[in-house]
Amino acid sequence: MLKEMMRFISRGHKFLLQLNPGYFLHTGTQAPQSTAVHLDDQVPVESPKVISRTSESDPAKHGEQHEGQHYNIPFQDLKTIFPHGLPPRFVMQVKTFSEASLMVRKPALELLHYLKNTSFAHPAVRYVLYGEKGTGKTLSLCHAIHFCAKQDWLILHIPDAHRWVKNCRDLLQSTYNKQRFDQPLEASNWLKNFKTANEHLLSKIKVQEKYVWNKRESTEKGSPLGEVIEQGITRVKNATDAVGIVLKELKRQSSSGIFHLLVAVDGVNALWGRTTLKREDKSLIAPEELALICNLRKMVKNDWHGGAIVLTLSQTGSLFKPRRAYLPQELLGKEGFDTLDPFIPILVSNYNPKEFESCIQYYLENNWLQHEKSQTEEGKKELLFLSNANPGQLERICAYL
Amino acid sequence: MAAPVLSAVRGWSGLAPGVQGIVLRLPGVTQVRWSRYGPEYQDPKIDKEYYRKPLAELTEEEKYERELRKTQFIKAAPSTKSSSVFEDPVISKFINMMMKGGNKILARSLMTQTLEAVKRKQFEKYHAASTEERATIERNPYTIFHQALKNCEPVIGLVPILKGGHFYQVPVPLADRRRRFLSMKWMITECREKKHRRTLMPEKLSHELLQAFHNQGPVVKRKQDMHKMAEANRALAHYRWW
């Protein structure tokens, strides 16, 4: 009953006024902000009611005064921190506008606040970003990843866990454990991107065991983790085992204090759902029988300390889940929810009026809205109606206008 | 026989009275496509501004018209026409022509993807160009679409006329709606048939639209071929009797 009520409220045209009682408290202090000029805010030429950009590109300094404003991610950071993981439409937008700007929003600010105050002696806390389709869960995750990368954490980012449980062409029987299956292509791809993201930290972490790959190759104890990753990339057959080793070593050594670990998984409900992969005799494979999924489940357990775990639920790539499902209980199922329990849920919802204005302003500044009528008040009202302030829908509609 | 034909003909709203007369006069001709609405039915007015005018601003004529419409029968508005500010009759017509098997959702999504593709290509060109060239690059996909279709419209067409046992291709002036139809038809057939099987429609269409916008490409060439044929058959022009 409570679920039905929450769904009813979020679906209507009330922009979170009931769910976010703090919004009213903030509007009073924020109203003069749009007319006043802060030292770190860029004022656009025509000085509209809502400022859509901020020149503060360090996520650590983002606070409530930046809410609703877009900040730029420099291209260098984009190439190193996000070799994978950005939504495909966002990548297209970055290419078209020649700049990557992300909106600073409340759920991301909340998450950053928690991450800033993580205590590394306690077990890793799990944060779950959930919300309806197109509300900005993946981009909030990317915001958190940008912050952690700037603070020199080690980022373990799985861009889409759903891609590991479906459409896999080659499944090998694992050499390490006969019951499990290997996915060489996905594993080697992920290792390549992991290496690009964390190049500078990999040489500092040493492997604590000897690993024998086959008769001729082995990795000695005390060699840098980079070697294991190289082995996984070059010998694609051992890629899944390399991934397993990387995860195990990172989990063991995260408490040592050399580095902080951020585990970021997008679409974590894939770990406990169903797969569409079949064996040669056409019988279905459960997620437990995939080595990658098994190792990831161990990573997401909170029995290690020295970092944080940020997860996103996603219905878009999920298998056998109804289209309207977005709550953690619905998407994770009983098994997943019990494994992840306790976690901190963070709801990501549609744009509030200020964020909507800011988004439209951003598009107008980049001349993205080319239709003459879309630049008028009537057009803006119609955009609001058509998209219901859903960020994903608004982006798709503005793309062809 | 004549009486039922006559009564059927009276129900044809949308036909010009002159054409109605011609059709009535030809013996044994029964129109197949006819509307269920009688001549007393008025077309619906979908314009938001018409209804938003406050009563004080209306002239006597408009007030009379409003009162009259309250008592008349009005046809149902088609579900494809909306009072949205972004609505464009040319785009709607093009979508209908692209539609196959009644799949309007697919046709509309192809159209929106085409407009997006055109926009992104133009933005690429804009960013790569120098400041002088930037003023000449058009980024609005709608202006490009309209201009491209206008550039593909033929001015004169050919009609087969039977004379002395032979069919002659006679040059004939085309009505506005025939020209618009031909331009859209040529554009769609060009993209469907002459391109590689595996390329997607938005990709093909956006490429063709951009070429037609610059007066290049196969569709404009087809229009020019049509004009050349008409010029070549100029001598037969007097075979036309209308």
HADDOCK unambig.tbl for C-alpha pairs under 7 A between the chains (distance, minus, plus):
assign (segid A and resid 96 and name CA) (segid B and resid 120 and name CA) 6.39 0.50 0.50
assign (segid A and resid 96 and name CA) (segid B and resid 123 and name CA) 6.47 0.50 0.50
assign (segid A and resid 96 and name CA) (segid B and resid 124 and name CA) 6.45 0.50 0.50
assign (segid A and resid 370 and name CA) (segid B and resid 140 and name CA) 5.11 0.50 0.50
assign (segid A and resid 371 and name CA) (segid B and resid 140 and name CA) 6.59 0.50 0.50
assign (segid A and resid 373 and name CA) (segid B and resid 85 and name CA) 6.46 0.50 0.50
assign (segid A and resid 373 and name CA) (segid B and resid 86 and name CA) 6.71 0.50 0.50
assign (segid A and resid 379 and name CA) (segid B and resid 85 and name CA) 6.57 0.50 0.50
assign (segid A and resid 399 and name CA) (segid B and resid 116 and name CA) 5.58 0.50 0.50
assign (segid A and resid 400 and name CA) (segid B and resid 112 and name CA) 5.59 0.50 0.50
assign (segid A and resid 400 and name CA) (segid B and resid 115 and name CA) 5.37 0.50 0.50
assign (segid A and resid 400 and name CA) (segid B and resid 116 and name CA) 4.57 0.50 0.50
